[in-house]
């Protein structure tokens, strides 16, 4: 039995997109609550403030960028949809589950007493990877079911899949780094995404176009 579809101009489509955006905004707001050392000793000087809250502020900054990136990808993706159905809404609910969980794993990663333990970094990496994979699944399912304004070409799909594999590879690859080196080194390894994603996207696009000739 086919899922009921809600066209772009239908009220259920608008309500679903509004709800998605509201959850992203709520998750962003929750992130600042992870910076929570307001003891007098932590506020007696800038140095003491950084010592008490520095790791939490760093984790907050990382997660703020991550959640905004997820929201921008969701906003961009949904703008290309002609319709939604229950399956896509369910997949997007999975994305929202991961997004709302990010403040929890962010707080664990930035907690002064936990910052030298690998498990918080591992849980954060799994959390972000889970959310990222589901978000791409939403777009691919919509594309395969002809629910976007324009279907991806084989070249575009291969380029997307190759580029999308970089993010999970870097975050999941940081798990052994957290155990074998240190949690902070694992977090620094995430910066490689700024180099790897454009590089892989360019190489995958070039190779896919060459294969069509």
C-alpha positions as MATLAB code, in Angstrom:
seq = 'XXXXXXXXXXXXXXXXXXXXXXXXXXXXXXXXXXXXXXXXXXXXXXXXXXXXXXXXXXXXXXXXXXXXXXXXXXXXXXXXXXXXXXXXXXXXXXXXXXXXXXXXXXXXXXXXXXXXXXXXXXXXXXXXXXXXXXXXXXXXXXXXXXXXXXXXXXXXXXXXXXXXXXXXXXXXXXXXXXXXXXXXXXXXXXXXXXXXXXXXXXXXXXXXXXXXX';
ca = [
       0.000    0.000    0.000;
       1.465    3.328   -1.081;
       2.117    6.039    1.494;
      -0.161    9.082    1.353;
       1.740   12.018   -0.084;
       1.449   15.660    0.960;
       2.123   18.127   -1.845;
       4.297   21.166   -1.259;
       1.279   23.498   -1.042;
      -0.625   21.254    1.380;
      -0.906   22.222    5.046;
       0.654   18.938    6.351;
       3.807   19.645    4.304;
       4.106   23.169    5.738;
       3.444   22.007    9.288;
       6.049   19.250    9.003;
       8.752   21.628    7.739;
       7.876   24.180   10.452;
       8.159   21.462   13.086;
      11.541   20.344   11.725;
      12.884   23.902   11.887;
      11.545   24.389   15.423;
      13.367   21.290   16.676;
      16.654   22.475   15.165;
      16.191   25.861   16.865;
      15.396   24.160   20.170;
      18.514   21.979   19.949;
      20.674   25.046   19.243;
      19.189   26.783   22.289;
      19.848   23.756   24.488;
      23.514   23.749   23.519;
      24.330   26.840   25.599;
      23.022   25.070   28.710;
      25.999   22.720   28.449;
      28.246   25.608   29.610;
      27.132   25.665   33.221;
      29.912   26.361   35.724;
      28.712   29.498   37.524;
      30.609   28.965   40.754;
      32.291   32.118   42.194;
      35.726   30.558   41.791;
      35.149   30.079   38.068;
      34.308   33.766   37.585;
      37.041   35.431   39.600;
      39.228   36.016   36.498;
      39.235   35.355   32.733;
      41.802   32.608   33.254;
      39.692   30.881   35.892;
      36.619   31.217   33.684;
      38.413   29.555   30.795;
      39.816   26.824   33.026;
      36.332   26.051   34.338;
      34.363   26.425   31.110;
      36.916   26.317   28.287;
      36.350   22.713   27.283;
      32.568   23.178   27.491;
      32.761   26.328   25.357;
      34.853   24.521   22.763;
      32.388   21.634   22.649;
      29.534   24.138   22.386;
      31.215   25.870   19.426;
      31.812   22.552   17.624;
      28.227   21.423   18.162;
      26.783   24.792   17.174;
      28.536   24.502   13.803;
      27.418   20.866   13.448;
      23.742   21.561   14.221;
      23.659   24.622   11.951;
      25.208   22.504    9.206;
      22.490   19.876    9.697;
      19.778   22.561    9.618;
      21.167   24.170    6.456;
      21.360   20.768    4.738;
      17.786   19.991    5.813;
      16.542   23.410    4.667;
      18.285   23.059    1.311;
      17.062   19.491    0.806;
      13.439   20.194    1.688;
      13.364   23.170   -0.665;
      13.770   20.699   -3.559;
      10.923   18.384   -2.457;
       7.649   18.305   -4.364;
       5.970   16.303   -1.617;
       6.397   14.423    1.662;
       4.983   11.128    2.872;
       4.901    9.239    6.156;
       8.139    7.389    5.397;
      10.095   10.582    4.794;
       8.598   12.237    7.861;
       9.600    9.185    9.907;
      13.165    9.284    8.576;
      13.367   12.985    9.327;
      12.107   12.287   12.851;
      15.159   10.036   13.214;
      17.331   12.966   12.146;
      15.656   15.147   14.774;
      16.266   12.453   17.414;
      19.971   12.640   16.658;
      19.969   16.438   16.649;
      18.203   16.679   20.022;
      20.692   14.160   21.453;
      23.661   16.369   20.452;
      23.368   18.695   23.515;
      23.612   15.629   25.777;
      26.739   14.225   24.113;
      28.159   17.756   23.845;
      27.854   18.274   27.594;
      29.549   14.951   28.295;
      32.387   15.818   25.918;
      32.933   19.256   27.498;
      32.546   18.319   31.144;
      35.884   19.071   32.910;
      35.851   15.783   34.816;
      35.189   13.778   31.648;
      37.337   15.539   29.048;
      40.210   13.053   29.398;
      37.950   10.028   28.894;
      37.422    8.636   25.375;
      33.789    7.523   25.810;
      32.220   11.025   25.555;
      34.051   11.635   22.260;
      33.022    8.187   21.020;
      29.355    8.780   21.839;
      29.488   12.202   20.179;
      31.064   10.731   17.037;
      28.408    7.988   16.863;
      25.630   10.523   17.532;
      26.752   12.856   14.747;
      27.400   10.003   12.298;
      23.949    8.495   12.928;
      22.301   11.873   12.289;
      24.346   12.548    9.170;
      23.621    9.167    7.593;
      19.884    9.435    8.251;
      19.792   12.942    6.814;
      21.310   11.707    3.573;
      18.901    8.768    3.573;
      16.004   11.254    3.549;
      17.285   12.873    0.362;
      18.099    9.604   -1.384;
      14.720    7.999   -0.560;
      12.918   11.111   -1.812;
      14.996   11.071   -4.974;
      14.413    7.370   -5.682;
      10.655    7.833   -5.192;
      10.469   10.833   -7.515;
       9.453   13.256   -4.755;
      11.959   15.940   -5.642;
      11.572   18.619   -8.301;
      14.407   17.077  -10.278;
      15.861   13.610   -9.971;
      19.617   13.264   -9.544;
      21.616   11.994  -12.479;
      23.779    8.882  -11.944;
      26.813   11.176  -11.875;
      25.294   13.382   -9.203;
      24.253   10.375   -7.126;
      27.727    8.803   -7.252;
      29.332   12.112   -6.358;
      26.914   12.566   -3.453;
      27.553    9.059   -2.087;
      31.332    9.419   -2.358;
      31.307   12.805   -0.644;
      28.808   11.692    2.003;
      31.087    8.787    2.979;
      33.829   11.188    4.113;
      31.944   12.568    7.120;
      31.204    9.190    8.779;
      34.705    7.953    7.926;
      36.330   10.877    9.746;
      34.057   10.784   12.794;
      34.089    6.997   13.178;
      37.814    7.009   12.433;
      38.301    9.325   15.409;
      37.059    6.598   17.782;
      40.289    4.556   17.805;
      42.226    7.838   17.950;
      40.372    8.739   21.149;
      41.482    5.467   22.735;
      44.972    5.138   21.266;
      46.040    8.792   21.425;
      43.687   11.091   23.356;
      40.171   12.527   23.152;
      41.540   15.971   22.261;
      43.534   14.571   19.321;
      40.370   12.810   18.145;
      38.496   16.108   18.216;
      41.243   17.888   16.288;
      41.063   15.166   13.640;
      37.544   16.364   12.775;
      39.065   19.495   11.241;
      40.297   17.320    8.364;
      36.731   17.456    7.018;
      37.327   21.005    5.785;
      40.010   19.631    3.456;
      38.705   16.159    2.643;
      35.096   16.917    1.685;
      35.917   19.463   -1.086;
      38.766   17.250   -2.298;
      36.698   14.055   -2.485;
      33.773   15.919   -4.049;
      36.006   17.252   -6.801;
      37.691   13.899   -7.438;
      34.412   11.964   -7.409;
      32.780   14.431   -9.783;
      35.724   14.282  -12.175;
      35.803   10.484  -12.145;
      32.034   10.157  -12.596;
      32.026   12.524  -15.572;
      34.968   10.672  -17.114;
      33.086    7.390  -16.764;
      30.143    8.755  -18.746;
      32.255    9.593  -21.759;
];
